[in-house]
Amino acid sequence: MQRLVLVAIIAILFVVTRGCASGTLHDYQWHDRLLLVFASEENAALKEQARLVQADPDGLADRDMVVIAIIGERAAQFWRGTPHQISPAMVRNEYGVSRDTPFALRVIGKDGGTKWRSSKPTPLDEIYGIIDAMPMRRAGEH
């Protein structure tokens, strides 16, 4: 009987903790690196970053990159990678980007930490340089 109660408690905790992570980027941790593209609205900087991202899908794939665009309050757009249910407001809050910020980039490592930030469109070669210098990447783990 005690085992059954223990198993039930563990199952409940698992469901509750997974539910708490809903809307966040937790599902990507330890699997993918993220390039988060934030914009308050469709603008020239957003269009330029989209052009830069679309130019090298192989380089992004080689680095296990998921690219997510969060524009205003709309649902997130997945420019590359497997979509998960996320809340744009929760992601903005987690990474300190207000809805009024015209444009911002964040590179998130597989460990979930912010590795780099920018407020302007950035060529992928520059972003790759940051990623390629990460310990997990240097160790050969993709």
C-alpha positions in Angstrom: 0.0 0.0 0.0 2.8 2.4 0.8 4.4 1.7 -2.6 1.1 2.5 -4.3 0.9 5.8 -2.4 4.5 6.7 -3.2 4.0 5.9 -6.9 0.8 8.0 -7.0 2.6 11.0 -5.3 5.5 10.7 -7.8 3.0 10.6 -10.7 1.1 13.7 -9.5 4.4 15.6 -9.0 5.5 14.8 -12.5 2.2 16.0 -14.0 2.2 19.1 -11.9 5.8 20.1 -12.7 5.3 19.4 -16.4 2.2 21.6 -16.3 4.2 24.4 -14.7 6.7 24.3 -17.5 3.9 24.6 -20.1 4.3 27.8 -22.1 8.0 28.1 -21.4 11.0 26.8 -23.4 11.8 24.0 -21.0 11.1 21.3 -23.6 14.1 22.4 -25.6 16.6 22.3 -22.7 19.5 19.8 -23.2 18.3 19.1 -26.8 18.4 22.3 -28.7 20.1 25.7 -28.8 17.7 28.6 -29.3 17.8 31.8 -31.3 15.0 34.0 -30.0 14.0 36.9 -32.3 11.9 39.5 -30.6 10.1 42.4 -32.3 7.3 44.7 -31.2 5.9 44.5 -34.7 6.8 43.6 -38.2 9.7 45.9 -39.0 12.9 46.2 -41.2 15.1 44.6 -38.5 12.8 41.6 -38.2 12.7 41.2 -42.0 16.5 41.4 -42.2 17.0 38.8 -39.5 14.5 36.5 -41.2 16.5 36.9 -44.4 19.8 36.1 -42.6 18.3 33.0 -40.9 16.8 31.6 -44.1 20.2 31.8 -45.9 21.8 28.9 -44.0 19.4 26.1 -42.8 22.2 23.6 -42.8 24.4 25.6 -40.4 21.5 26.0 -38.1 20.7 22.3 -38.2 24.4 21.4 -37.6 24.2 23.4 -34.4 20.9 22.0 -33.2 19.3 25.5 -33.5 15.6 26.2 -33.1 14.7 29.7 -34.3 11.6 31.3 -32.7 10.2 34.7 -33.6 8.1 36.4 -31.0 6.4 39.4 -32.6 4.2 41.6 -30.5 1.6 39.6 -28.6 1.0 37.1 -31.4 1.7 33.4 -31.2 5.3 32.5 -31.6 6.5 31.8 -35.2 8.9 28.9 -35.6 11.3 29.8 -38.4 13.3 26.6 -37.8 12.8 23.6 -35.6 10.0 21.6 -33.9 7.2 23.8 -32.5 6.2 23.4 -28.9 3.4 25.2 -27.1 4.9 28.4 -25.7 3.6 31.6 -24.3 5.1 34.7 -25.9 4.5 36.7 -22.7 6.2 34.1 -20.5 9.2 33.9 -22.8 9.5 37.8 -23.0 9.3 37.9 -19.2 11.9 35.1 -18.7 14.4 36.8 -21.0 13.7 40.4 -20.0 12.4 41.7 -23.3 9.4 44.0 -23.1 6.6 43.9 -25.7 7.6 47.5 -26.7 11.2 46.5 -27.6 11.6 47.2 -31.3 14.0 44.3 -31.9 16.1 41.9 -29.8 18.0 38.7 -30.2 18.9 36.1 -27.6 21.0 33.0 -28.0 20.1 30.3 -25.5 22.4 27.4 -24.8 21.3 23.8 -24.3 21.5 24.4 -20.6 18.8 27.1 -20.9 21.1 30.0 -20.1 21.4 33.2 -22.1 24.7 33.1 -23.9 24.5 36.3 -26.0 22.2 39.3 -26.7 21.9 41.9 -29.4 19.5 44.7 -30.3 20.3 44.6 -34.1 20.1 42.0 -36.9 23.1 39.8 -36.8 24.7 37.6 -39.5 24.7 33.9 -38.7 28.5 33.7 -38.9 28.7 36.0 -35.8 26.1 33.9 -34.0 27.9 30.7 -35.0 31.1 32.0 -33.6 29.4 32.4 -30.2 27.9 28.9 -30.4 31.0 27.2 -31.7 32.9 28.6 -28.7 30.5 27.0 -26.2 31.9 24.1 -24.2 29.3 21.5 -25.3 29.9 22.4 -28.9 33.7 22.3 -28.6 33.4 18.9 -26.9 31.8 17.6 -30.1 28.3 17.3 -28.7 25.7 18.5 -31.2 
